[in-house]
Amino acid sequence: MAGDMAFELPAKCDRCVVRHKAICGALSENELKDLNRIARQRRIPTGQVIAADSDIVFANILDGVVKLTKTLSDGRQQIVGLQFPPDFLGRIYAKESPYFAEAATDVELCAFPKDGFERMLRQYPDLEHRLFENTLDELDSAREWMLLLGRKTARERVASLLLMIARRAPDVGCTHTPEIRFSRFSLPLTRADLADYLGLTLETVSRQITNLKKEGVIELVDNREIIVPDVDILEDVAGN
Protein backbone atom coordinates (compact mmCIF):
# COMPACT_ATOMS: atom_id res chain seq x y z
CA MET A 1 0.00 0.00 0.00
CA ALA A 2 1.06 3.59 -0.53
CA GLY A 3 1.55 4.21 3.18
CA ASP A 4 4.19 1.48 3.35
CA MET A 5 6.61 3.24 0.99
CA ALA A 6 10.08 3.48 2.51
CA PHE A 7 12.49 6.34 3.16
CA GLU A 8 10.02 9.23 3.30
CA LEU A 9 12.07 12.43 3.15
CA PRO A 10 11.31 16.08 2.52
CA ALA A 11 11.44 16.86 -1.20
CA LYS A 12 14.07 19.36 -2.34
CA CYS A 13 13.05 21.00 -5.59
CA ASP A 14 16.42 22.69 -6.07
CA ARG A 15 18.10 19.27 -6.35
CA CYS A 16 15.36 17.54 -8.36
CA VAL A 17 16.73 15.79 -11.45
CA VAL A 18 13.45 16.00 -13.43
CA ARG A 19 12.13 19.33 -12.17
CA HIS A 20 12.18 21.20 -15.49
CA LYS A 21 10.57 18.32 -17.40
CA ALA A 22 7.95 17.37 -14.81
CA ILE A 23 4.58 19.09 -14.30
CA CYS A 24 6.08 21.25 -11.53
CA GLY A 25 8.32 22.84 -14.16
CA ALA A 26 5.39 25.17 -14.85
CA LEU A 27 5.77 26.79 -11.41
CA SER A 28 7.76 29.85 -10.40
CA GLU A 29 10.35 29.71 -7.63
CA ASN A 30 7.86 30.97 -5.02
CA GLU A 31 5.20 28.54 -6.21
CA LEU A 32 7.72 25.69 -6.02
CA LYS A 33 8.33 26.55 -2.38
CA ASP A 34 4.62 26.07 -1.76
CA LEU A 35 4.70 22.71 -3.52
CA ASN A 36 7.82 21.65 -1.65
CA ARG A 37 6.02 22.12 1.68
CA ILE A 38 3.65 19.24 0.88
CA ALA A 39 5.99 17.04 -1.20
CA ARG A 40 7.75 13.95 0.12
CA GLN A 41 10.34 11.81 -1.64
CA ARG A 42 9.72 8.09 -1.39
CA ARG A 43 11.79 5.12 -2.50
CA ILE A 44 10.06 1.90 -3.43
CA PRO A 45 11.90 -1.39 -4.07
CA THR A 46 11.27 -3.53 -7.13
CA GLY A 47 8.01 -5.47 -6.99
CA GLN A 48 6.36 -3.44 -4.23
CA VAL A 49 2.87 -2.10 -4.72
CA ILE A 50 2.65 1.69 -5.02
CA ALA A 51 -1.11 2.00 -5.42
CA ALA A 52 -3.86 -0.62 -5.41
CA ASP A 53 -7.28 -0.07 -6.98
CA SER A 54 -8.64 1.73 -3.94
CA ASP A 55 -5.58 3.95 -3.37
CA ILE A 56 -5.04 7.52 -4.51
CA VAL A 57 -1.38 8.39 -5.06
CA PHE A 58 -0.17 11.59 -6.70
CA ALA A 59 3.53 11.65 -7.58
CA ASN A 60 6.16 12.67 -10.09
CA ILE A 61 8.40 9.74 -11.00
CA LEU A 62 11.99 10.80 -10.32
CA ASP A 63 13.76 7.52 -11.07
CA GLY A 64 12.86 3.99 -12.15
CA VAL A 65 9.90 2.50 -14.00
CA VAL A 66 6.33 1.98 -12.79
CA LYS A 67 4.13 -0.80 -14.17
CA LEU A 68 0.37 -0.19 -14.43
CA THR A 69 -1.98 -3.17 -14.47
CA LYS A 70 -5.72 -3.73 -14.62
CA THR A 71 -7.40 -6.64 -12.85
CA LEU A 72 -10.39 -8.37 -14.46
CA SER A 73 -13.33 -9.77 -12.50
CA ASP A 74 -11.91 -13.31 -12.68
CA GLY A 75 -8.57 -12.23 -11.23
CA ARG A 76 -6.57 -12.04 -14.44
CA GLN A 77 -4.23 -9.08 -14.78
CA GLN A 78 -3.18 -7.14 -17.86
CA ILE A 79 -0.29 -4.69 -18.05
CA VAL A 80 -1.78 -1.52 -19.51
CA GLY A 81 1.13 0.89 -19.30
CA LEU A 82 4.65 1.76 -18.25
CA GLN A 83 5.60 5.08 -16.70
CA PHE A 84 9.07 6.62 -16.67
CA PRO A 85 10.61 9.81 -15.28
CA PRO A 86 9.25 12.51 -15.32
CA ASP A 87 5.74 11.04 -15.79
CA PHE A 88 2.99 11.89 -13.31
CA LEU A 89 1.39 9.02 -11.42
CA GLY A 90 -2.21 9.36 -10.24
CA ARG A 91 -5.74 10.26 -11.34
CA ILE A 92 -6.70 13.78 -10.26
CA TYR A 93 -10.17 14.32 -8.74
CA ALA A 94 -10.87 10.57 -8.72
CA LYS A 95 -12.20 8.71 -5.69
CA GLU A 96 -10.05 5.68 -6.45
CA SER A 97 -7.28 4.66 -8.81
CA PRO A 98 -8.37 2.91 -12.04
CA TYR A 99 -5.10 0.95 -12.11
CA PHE A 100 -2.80 -1.08 -9.92
CA ALA A 101 0.68 0.53 -9.81
CA GLU A 102 3.79 -1.50 -9.01
CA ALA A 103 7.50 -0.71 -9.03
CA ALA A 104 8.90 -2.54 -12.07
CA THR A 105 12.37 -1.43 -10.93
CA ASP A 106 13.56 0.40 -7.85
CA VAL A 107 11.56 3.63 -7.99
CA GLU A 108 11.91 7.08 -6.46
CA LEU A 109 8.84 9.30 -6.28
CA CYS A 110 8.07 12.86 -5.31
CA ALA A 111 4.65 12.28 -3.74
CA PHE A 112 1.91 14.75 -2.80
CA PRO A 113 -1.14 14.44 -0.50
CA LYS A 114 -4.44 14.45 -2.40
CA ASP A 115 -6.05 17.48 -0.75
CA GLY A 116 -2.92 19.61 -0.82
CA PHE A 117 -2.15 18.88 -4.45
CA GLU A 118 -5.70 19.50 -5.66
CA ARG A 119 -5.65 22.79 -3.76
CA MET A 120 -2.52 23.79 -5.65
CA LEU A 121 -4.15 22.93 -8.97
CA ARG A 122 -6.95 25.35 -8.17
CA GLN A 123 -4.51 27.98 -6.97
CA TYR A 124 -1.99 27.76 -9.83
CA PRO A 125 -3.55 27.50 -13.33
CA ASP A 126 -0.17 26.87 -14.99
CA LEU A 127 0.25 23.70 -12.96
CA GLU A 128 -3.21 22.51 -13.95
CA HIS A 129 -2.45 23.36 -17.59
CA ARG A 130 0.80 21.35 -17.51
CA LEU A 131 -1.04 18.40 -15.99
CA PHE A 132 -3.68 18.65 -18.74
CA GLU A 133 -0.93 18.57 -21.39
CA ASN A 134 0.56 15.53 -19.66
CA THR A 135 -2.83 13.80 -19.78
CA LEU A 136 -3.17 14.48 -23.52
CA ASP A 137 0.30 13.04 -24.09
CA GLU A 138 -0.76 9.87 -22.27
CA LEU A 139 -3.90 9.71 -24.42
CA ASP A 140 -1.77 9.94 -27.58
CA SER A 141 0.46 7.16 -26.27
CA ALA A 142 -2.56 4.97 -25.53
CA ARG A 143 -3.83 5.46 -29.10
CA GLU A 144 -0.41 4.54 -30.48
CA TRP A 145 -0.47 1.38 -28.37
CA MET A 146 -3.92 0.50 -29.75
CA LEU A 147 -2.40 0.70 -33.25
CA LEU A 148 0.49 -1.51 -32.17
CA LEU A 149 -1.75 -4.20 -30.70
CA GLY A 150 -4.28 -4.07 -33.51
CA ARG A 151 -2.14 -3.84 -36.64
CA LYS A 152 1.55 -4.53 -36.04
CA THR A 153 3.26 -7.89 -36.46
CA ALA A 154 4.97 -9.65 -33.55
CA ARG A 155 8.36 -8.46 -34.84
CA GLU A 156 7.12 -4.87 -35.03
CA ARG A 157 5.54 -5.06 -31.57
CA VAL A 158 8.75 -6.21 -29.90
CA ALA A 159 10.81 -3.64 -31.80
CA SER A 160 8.31 -0.88 -30.91
CA LEU A 161 8.54 -1.64 -27.20
CA LEU A 162 12.35 -1.70 -27.31
CA LEU A 163 12.26 1.59 -29.23
CA MET A 164 10.00 3.19 -26.62
CA ILE A 165 12.39 2.19 -23.83
CA ALA A 166 15.42 3.31 -25.85
CA ARG A 167 13.83 6.74 -26.33
CA ARG A 168 13.10 7.03 -22.64
CA ALA A 169 16.50 5.64 -21.59
CA PRO A 170 17.99 9.05 -20.69
CA ASP A 171 15.21 9.50 -18.14
CA VAL A 172 15.93 6.22 -16.33
CA GLY A 173 19.65 6.67 -15.91
CA CYS A 174 20.70 4.69 -18.98
CA THR A 175 23.08 5.60 -21.78
CA HIS A 176 21.67 7.38 -24.80
CA THR A 177 23.69 9.39 -27.31
CA PRO A 178 21.45 11.21 -29.81
CA GLU A 179 24.39 12.24 -32.01
CA ILE A 180 25.25 8.65 -32.91
CA ARG A 181 21.80 7.19 -32.18
CA PHE A 182 23.17 4.68 -29.65
CA SER A 183 21.24 3.43 -26.62
CA ARG A 184 21.93 1.00 -23.78
CA PHE A 185 19.33 0.07 -21.17
CA SER A 186 18.03 -2.66 -18.88
CA LEU A 187 14.58 -4.05 -19.61
CA PRO A 188 12.23 -3.00 -16.78
CA LEU A 189 10.05 -6.09 -17.33
CA THR A 190 10.64 -9.82 -17.41
CA ARG A 191 10.08 -11.51 -20.76
CA ALA A 192 6.83 -12.94 -19.41
CA ASP A 193 5.69 -9.39 -18.61
CA LEU A 194 6.82 -8.23 -22.06
CA ALA A 195 4.64 -10.93 -23.60
CA ASP A 196 1.68 -9.87 -21.47
CA TYR A 197 2.13 -6.22 -22.38
CA LEU A 198 2.47 -6.96 -26.10
CA GLY A 199 -0.33 -9.53 -26.33
CA LEU A 200 2.11 -12.25 -27.42
CA THR A 201 3.34 -15.57 -26.06
CA LEU A 202 6.58 -15.81 -24.11
CA GLU A 203 8.04 -18.02 -26.84
CA THR A 204 7.21 -15.46 -29.53
CA VAL A 205 8.83 -12.61 -27.62
CA SER A 206 12.00 -14.65 -27.00
CA ARG A 207 12.15 -15.69 -30.67
CA GLN A 208 11.75 -12.11 -31.91
CA ILE A 209 14.45 -10.82 -29.54
CA THR A 210 16.78 -13.59 -30.75
CA ASN A 211 16.04 -12.69 -34.40
CA LEU A 212 16.73 -8.99 -33.76
CA LYS A 213 20.04 -9.97 -32.17
CA LYS A 214 21.01 -12.19 -35.14
CA GLU A 215 20.25 -9.34 -37.52
CA GLY A 216 22.41 -6.91 -35.54
CA VAL A 217 19.50 -4.63 -34.69
CA ILE A 218 20.20 -5.13 -30.99
CA GLU A 219 22.93 -6.66 -28.83
CA LEU A 220 22.28 -8.61 -25.64
CA VAL A 221 24.68 -7.97 -22.77
CA ASP A 222 22.70 -10.39 -20.62
CA ASN A 223 19.07 -11.51 -20.31
CA ARG A 224 17.87 -7.99 -19.39
CA GLU A 225 20.49 -5.51 -20.63
CA ILE A 226 20.23 -4.43 -24.26
CA ILE A 227 22.35 -2.32 -26.58
CA VAL A 228 20.83 -0.62 -29.61
CA PRO A 229 23.75 0.29 -31.92
CA ASP A 230 21.55 2.46 -34.17
CA VAL A 231 18.12 3.65 -32.99
CA ASP A 232 17.19 4.62 -36.59
CA ILE A 233 17.45 0.99 -37.68
CA LEU A 234 15.32 -0.15 -34.74
CA GLU A 235 12.77 2.51 -35.67
CA ASP A 236 12.56 1.14 -39.22
CA VAL A 237 12.02 -2.40 -37.91
CA ALA A 238 9.29 -1.12 -35.59
CA GLY A 239 7.39 0.25 -38.58
CA ASN A 240 7.34 3.82 -37.26
C-alpha positions in Angstrom: 0.0 0.0 0.0 1.1 3.6 -0.5 1.5 4.2 3.2 4.2 1.5 3.4 6.6 3.2 1.0 10.1 3.5 2.5 12.5 6.3 3.2 10.0 9.2 3.3 12.1 12.4 3.1 11.3 16.1 2.5 11.4 16.9 -1.2 14.1 19.4 -2.3 13.0 21.0 -5.6 16.4 22.7 -6.1 18.1 19.3 -6.4 15.4 17.5 -8.4 16.7 15.8 -11.5 13.4 16.0 -13.4 12.1 19.3 -12.2 12.2 21.2 -15.5 10.6 18.3 -17.4 7.9 17.4 -14.8 4.6 19.1 -14.3 6.1 21.3 -11.5 8.3 22.8 -14.2 5.4 25.2 -14.8 5.8 26.8 -11.4 7.8 29.9 -10.4 10.3 29.7 -7.6 7.9 31.0 -5.0 5.2 28.5 -6.2 7.7 25.7 -6.0 8.3 26.5 -2.4 4.6 26.1 -1.8 4.7 22.7 -3.5 7.8 21.7 -1.6 6.0 22.1 1.7 3.7 19.2 0.9 6.0 17.0 -1.2 7.7 13.9 0.1 10.3 11.8 -1.6 9.7 8.1 -1.4 11.8 5.1 -2.5 10.1 1.9 -3.4 11.9 -1.4 -4.1 11.3 -3.5 -7.1 8.0 -5.5 -7.0 6.4 -3.4 -4.2 2.9 -2.1 -4.7 2.6 1.7 -5.0 -1.1 2.0 -5.4 -3.9 -0.6 -5.4 -7.3 -0.1 -7.0 -8.6 1.7 -3.9 -5.6 4.0 -3.4 -5.0 7.5 -4.5 -1.4 8.4 -5.1 -0.2 11.6 -6.7 3.5 11.6 -7.6 6.2 12.7 -10.1 8.4 9.7 -11.0 12.0 10.8 -10.3 13.8 7.5 -11.1 12.9 4.0 -12.1 9.9 2.5 -14.0 6.3 2.0 -12.8 4.1 -0.8 -14.2 0.4 -0.2 -14.4 -2.0 -3.2 -14.5 -5.7 -3.7 -14.6 -7.4 -6.6 -12.8 -10.4 -8.4 -14.5 -13.3 -9.8 -12.5 -11.9 -13.3 -12.7 -8.6 -12.2 -11.2 -6.6 -12.0 -14.4 -4.2 -9.1 -14.8 -3.2 -7.1 -17.9 -0.3 -4.7 -18.1 -1.8 -1.5 -19.5 1.1 0.9 -19.3 4.6 1.8 -18.3 5.6 5.1 -16.7 9.1 6.6 -16.7 10.6 9.8 -15.3 9.2 12.5 -15.3 5.7 11.0 -15.8 3.0 11.9 -13.3 1.4 9.0 -11.4 -2.2 9.4 -10.2 -5.7 10.3 -11.3 -6.7 13.8 -10.3 -10.2 14.3 -8.7 -10.9 10.6 -8.7 -12.2 8.7 -5.7 -10.1 5.7 -6.4 -7.3 4.7 -8.8 -8.4 2.9 -12.0 -5.1 1.0 -12.1 -2.8 -1.1 -9.9 0.7 0.5 -9.8 3.8 -1.5 -9.0 7.5 -0.7 -9.0 8.9 -2.5 -12.1 12.4 -1.4 -10.9 13.6 0.4 -7.8 11.6 3.6 -8.0 11.9 7.1 -6.5 8.8 9.3 -6.3 8.1 12.9 -5.3 4.6 12.3 -3.7 1.9 14.8 -2.8 -1.1 14.4 -0.5 -4.4 14.5 -2.4 -6.1 17.5 -0.8 -2.9 19.6 -0.8 -2.1 18.9 -4.5 -5.7 19.5 -5.7 -5.6 22.8 -3.8 -2.5 23.8 -5.7 -4.1 22.9 -9.0 -6.9 25.4 -8.2 -4.5 28.0 -7.0 -2.0 27.8 -9.8 -3.5 27.5 -13.3 -0.2 26.9 -15.0 0.3 23.7 -13.0 -3.2 22.5 -14.0 -2.5 23.4 -17.6 0.8 21.3 -17.5 -1.0 18.4 -16.0 -3.7 18.7 -18.7 -0.9 18.6 -21.4 0.6 15.5 -19.7 -2.8 13.8 -19.8 -3.2 14.5 -23.5 0.3 13.0 -24.1 -0.8 9.9 -22.3 -3.9 9.7 -24.4 -1.8 9.9 -27.6 0.5 7.2 -26.3 -2.6 5.0 -25.5 -3.8 5.5 -29.1 -0.4 4.5 -30.5 -0.5 1.4 -28.4 -3.9 0.5 -29.8 -2.4 0.7 -33.2 0.5 -1.5 -32.2 -1.8 -4.2 -30.7 -4.3 -4.1 -33.5 -2.1 -3.8 -36.6 1.6 -4.5 -36.0 3.3 -7.9 -36.5 5.0 -9.7 -33.6 8.4 -8.5 -34.8 7.1 -4.9 -35.0 5.5 -5.1 -31.6 8.7 -6.2 -29.9 10.8 -3.6 -31.8 8.3 -0.9 -30.9 8.5 -1.6 -27.2 12.4 -1.7 -27.3 12.3 1.6 -29.2 10.0 3.2 -26.6 12.4 2.2 -23.8 15.4 3.3 -25.8 13.8 6.7 -26.3 13.1 7.0 -22.6 16.5 5.6 -21.6 18.0 9.0 -20.7 15.2 9.5 -18.1 15.9 6.2 -16.3 19.6 6.7 -15.9 20.7 4.7 -19.0 23.1 5.6 -21.8 21.7 7.4 -24.8 23.7 9.4 -27.3 21.4 11.2 -29.8 24.4 12.2 -32.0 25.3 8.7 -32.9 21.8 7.2 -32.2 23.2 4.7 -29.6 21.2 3.4 -26.6 21.9 1.0 -23.8 19.3 0.1 -21.2 18.0 -2.7 -18.9 14.6 -4.0 -19.6 12.2 -3.0 -16.8 10.1 -6.1 -17.3 10.6 -9.8 -17.4 10.1 -11.5 -20.8 6.8 -12.9 -19.4 5.7 -9.4 -18.6 6.8 -8.2 -22.1 4.6 -10.9 -23.6 1.7 -9.9 -21.5 2.1 -6.2 -22.4 2.5 -7.0 -26.1 -0.3 -9.5 -26.3 2.1 -12.3 -27.4 3.3 -15.6 -26.1 6.6 -15.8 -24.1 8.0 -18.0 -26.8 7.2 -15.5 -29.5 8.8 -12.6 -27.6 12.0 -14.7 -27.0 12.2 -15.7 -30.7 11.8 -12.1 -31.9 14.4 -10.8 -29.5 16.8 -13.6 -30.7 16.0 -12.7 -34.4 16.7 -9.0 -33.8 20.0 -10.0 -32.2 21.0 -12.2 -35.1 20.2 -9.3 -37.5 22.4 -6.9 -35.5 19.5 -4.6 -34.7 20.2 -5.1 -31.0 22.9 -6.7 -28.8 22.3 -8.6 -25.6 24.7 -8.0 -22.8 22.7 -10.4 -20.6 19.1 -11.5 -20.3 17.9 -8.0 -19.4 20.5 -5.5 -20.6 20.2 -4.4 -24.3 22.4 -2.3 -26.6 20.8 -0.6 -29.6 23.7 0.3 -31.9 21.5 2.5 -34.2 18.1 3.7 -33.0 17.2 4.6 -36.6 17.4 1.0 -37.7 15.3 -0.1 -34.7 12.8 2.5 -35.7 12.6 1.1 -39.2 12.0 -2.4 -37.9 9.3 -1.1 -35.6 7.4 0.3 -38.6 7.3 3.8 -37.3 
